[in-house]
Amino acid sequence: MTDTTVTSPSPPRPPRLRPGDRLHAIAAGSIAVLAVLGCILVVNLVNDPSADKSAAAAAAAAAAAATTSASAHAPATGASPTAAAPRPATSHPAAAGTSPSPRVTSQPPAAAAPAPTAAPKHVFIPIVILNNSRIPGLADSARARLEAAGFTVTRTGNYQSAYDVPEPTVFYDEGRLDAAQTVLDLIPDVKQAKSKTKNFIADDPLILVVTRDFSPTTT
């Protein structure tokens, strides 16, 4: 007779709880504990009002313990995202074969050159020369200088008048200041120009009275 060994099947393993189921179980237990403590607190308050403070303290301690236990068994929901490191700025090199565009700079306009000064306009009219000095021939010497400058000398002579003329002066008729100014510009020995007065009986438009300060030659 052969012995037959009969192996009995092993009892099935209890199902493994998932982290979410475990958290639910802990939360349900905590709620149950808080409910029991609440009932105890109500009974104590009804039977013995003096036990208010002790019961409240016990309930608070139990609630804190239940909350701590639930937090310790709660699965982590994920690490906090780390701050993204700033990307370094990159410079974009110019494309091959291209040159940077030239910089346009504005320049102030060049200063305008000053206009050339026009030469003074000289007016030449007939002139008379009178000698008011003791130098013989001074009027004739002055004549040579005036004619060289471009004037026409009509006559020369001696100055005879009570009106004293201390320095070489050119006298002009009304409206002939431009001709008198020409004498001043071209003959530096003539010091001033004056309008003719009643002391002159001659009707010549331009009269030059020379004195000893007048040089007979050009200096």
C-alpha positions as CSV (number, residue, x, y, z in Angstrom):
1,M,0.0,0.0,0.0
2,T,1.4,3.3,-1.1
3,D,1.3,6.4,1.1
4,T,-0.1,9.4,-0.6
5,T,0.8,12.8,0.8
6,V,-1.9,15.4,0.6
7,T,-0.8,19.0,0.7
8,S,-3.4,21.4,1.9
9,P,-3.4,24.7,0.1
10,S,-1.9,27.6,2.1
11,P,-4.4,30.2,3.2
12,P,-4.6,33.2,0.8
13,R,-2.6,36.3,1.8
14,P,-4.7,39.2,3.0
15,P,-4.8,41.9,0.3
16,R,-2.1,44.6,0.6
17,L,-3.4,48.0,1.3
18,R,-2.5,50.8,-1.0
19,P,-1.2,54.1,0.4
20,G,-4.6,55.8,-0.4
21,D,-6.5,53.1,1.5
22,R,-4.2,53.3,4.4
23,L,-4.7,57.1,4.6
24,H,-8.4,56.6,4.5
25,A,-8.3,54.1,7.4
26,I,-6.2,56.4,9.5
27,A,-8.5,59.3,8.8
28,A,-11.5,57.2,9.7
29,G,-9.9,56.1,13.0
30,S,-9.0,59.7,13.8
31,I,-12.6,60.8,13.3
32,A,-13.9,57.9,15.5
33,V,-11.5,59.0,18.3
34,L,-12.6,62.6,18.0
35,A,-16.3,61.5,18.1
36,V,-15.7,59.4,21.3
37,L,-13.8,62.3,22.9
38,G,-16.6,64.6,22.0
39,C,-19.2,62.4,23.7
40,I,-17.1,62.2,26.8
41,L,-16.7,65.9,26.9
42,V,-20.5,66.4,26.7
43,V,-21.1,64.0,29.4
44,N,-18.6,65.6,31.7
45,L,-19.9,69.0,31.1
46,V,-23.5,67.9,32.0
47,N,-22.5,66.0,35.1
48,D,-19.6,68.1,36.4
49,P,-19.2,71.7,35.1
50,S,-15.9,72.0,37.0
51,A,-14.3,69.4,34.7
52,D,-14.6,71.8,31.7
53,K,-11.0,72.8,31.5
54,S,-9.5,69.3,31.9
55,A,-11.9,67.7,29.4
56,A,-11.1,70.4,26.8
57,A,-7.4,69.9,27.3
58,A,-7.7,66.2,26.8
59,A,-9.8,66.6,23.7
60,A,-7.3,69.0,22.2
61,A,-4.4,66.7,22.9
62,A,-6.2,63.7,21.3
63,A,-7.0,65.8,18.2
64,A,-3.4,66.9,17.9
65,A,-2.2,63.3,18.2
66,A,-4.6,62.1,15.5
67,T,-3.6,64.9,13.1
68,T,0.1,64.2,13.6
69,S,-0.5,60.5,12.9
70,A,-2.4,61.2,9.7
71,S,0.3,63.6,8.5
72,A,3.0,61.1,9.2
73,H,1.4,58.3,7.1
74,A,0.2,60.5,4.2
75,P,2.1,59.8,1.0
76,A,4.2,62.6,-0.5
77,T,2.4,64.3,-3.4
78,G,5.6,65.2,-5.2
79,A,8.7,67.3,-4.7
80,S,8.3,71.1,-5.1
81,P,9.5,72.2,-8.5
82,T,12.9,73.7,-8.5
83,A,13.4,77.2,-9.8
84,A,14.6,77.1,-13.4
85,A,18.1,78.3,-13.7
86,P,18.3,81.4,-15.8
87,R,19.6,80.7,-19.3
88,P,22.8,82.6,-20.1
89,A,22.3,85.2,-22.8
90,T,23.8,84.1,-26.1
91,S,25.0,86.4,-28.7
92,H,24.0,85.7,-32.3
93,P,27.0,86.0,-34.6
94,A,26.6,87.8,-37.8
95,A,25.8,85.6,-40.7
96,A,28.8,84.7,-42.9
97,G,29.3,87.0,-45.8
98,T,27.4,89.9,-44.3
99,S,28.9,93.1,-42.9
100,P,27.4,95.3,-40.1
101,S,25.4,98.2,-41.3
102,P,27.4,101.5,-41.2
103,R,26.5,104.0,-38.4
104,V,25.1,107.2,-39.7
105,T,26.2,110.2,-37.7
106,S,25.0,113.7,-38.2
107,Q,27.5,116.5,-38.5
108,P,26.8,120.2,-38.0
109,P,26.7,122.1,-41.2
110,A,29.9,123.9,-42.0
111,A,29.9,127.6,-41.2
112,A,29.3,129.7,-44.2
113,A,32.4,131.7,-45.3
114,P,32.0,135.4,-44.6
115,A,31.1,137.4,-47.7
116,P,34.0,139.4,-49.0
117,T,33.9,143.0,-48.0
118,A,33.2,145.2,-50.9
119,A,35.7,147.9,-51.6
120,P,34.5,151.4,-50.7
121,K,33.1,153.3,-53.6
122,H,35.2,156.3,-54.4
123,V,33.7,159.5,-55.9
124,F,36.0,161.9,-57.8
125,I,34.9,165.5,-58.6
126,P,37.0,168.6,-59.4
127,I,38.8,170.0,-56.4
128,V,40.6,173.3,-55.5
129,I,43.8,173.4,-53.3
130,L,44.7,176.4,-51.1
131,N,47.9,176.8,-49.1
132,N,47.4,178.0,-45.5
133,S,51.1,177.9,-44.5
134,R,54.3,179.8,-45.1
135,I,55.8,176.9,-47.1
136,P,56.1,178.1,-50.7
137,G,54.8,175.7,-53.3
138,L,52.9,173.5,-50.8
139,A,49.7,173.7,-52.8
140,D,51.5,172.6,-56.0
141,S,53.0,169.6,-54.1
142,A,49.6,168.7,-52.9
143,R,48.2,168.9,-56.4
144,A,50.6,166.2,-57.6
145,R,49.4,163.9,-54.8
146,L,45.7,164.5,-55.5
147,E,46.0,164.0,-59.3
148,A,48.0,160.8,-58.6
149,A,45.0,159.6,-56.5
150,G,42.6,160.3,-59.4
151,F,41.3,163.8,-58.7
152,T,41.1,166.6,-61.2
153,V,42.6,169.8,-59.7
154,T,41.1,172.9,-61.3
155,R,43.4,175.5,-59.6
156,T,45.8,176.2,-56.7
157,G,46.4,179.3,-54.6
158,N,46.8,180.8,-51.1
159,Y,44.2,180.6,-48.4
160,Q,43.1,184.1,-47.4
161,S,40.3,184.2,-44.7
162,A,39.7,185.2,-41.2
163,Y,38.5,181.7,-40.5
164,D,41.4,179.8,-39.2
165,V,42.1,176.3,-40.5
166,P,44.7,174.7,-38.1
167,E,45.1,171.3,-39.9
168,P,44.6,170.0,-43.5
169,T,40.8,170.0,-44.1
170,V,38.6,169.4,-47.1
171,F,35.4,171.5,-47.4
172,Y,32.5,170.3,-49.5
173,D,29.2,171.6,-50.9
174,E,26.0,170.1,-49.7
175,G,25.5,166.6,-51.1
176,R,29.2,166.1,-51.8
177,L,30.2,164.3,-48.6
178,D,31.0,161.1,-50.6
179,A,33.7,163.0,-52.6
180,A,35.1,164.5,-49.4
181,Q,35.3,161.0,-47.8
182,T,37.2,159.8,-50.9
183,V,39.9,162.5,-50.2
184,L,40.1,161.3,-46.6
185,D,40.5,157.7,-47.7
186,L,43.2,158.3,-50.3
187,I,45.2,161.1,-48.8
188,P,45.9,160.3,-45.1
189,D,47.4,163.8,-44.5
190,V,43.9,165.3,-44.7
191,K,42.6,165.0,-41.2
192,Q,38.9,166.1,-41.4
193,A,36.0,167.0,-43.7
194,K,33.6,169.9,-43.1
195,S,30.7,171.4,-44.9
196,K,31.4,174.7,-46.6
197,T,30.4,177.8,-44.7
198,K,29.7,181.5,-45.7
199,N,33.5,182.2,-45.2
200,F,34.0,180.6,-48.7
201,I,32.9,182.8,-51.5
202,A,34.1,180.4,-54.2
203,D,31.5,178.1,-55.6
204,D,33.8,175.2,-56.2
205,P,32.2,171.9,-54.9
206,L,35.4,170.7,-53.2
207,I,38.1,172.8,-51.6
208,L,41.2,171.4,-49.9
209,V,43.1,173.7,-47.4
210,V,46.6,172.4,-46.7
211,T,48.7,173.5,-43.7
212,R,52.3,172.8,-42.7
213,D,51.2,169.4,-41.4
214,F,50.6,168.3,-45.0
215,S,53.5,166.3,-46.5
216,P,54.4,167.3,-50.1
217,T,55.3,163.7,-50.8
218,T,53.8,160.3,-50.1
219,T,55.2,158.9,-46.8
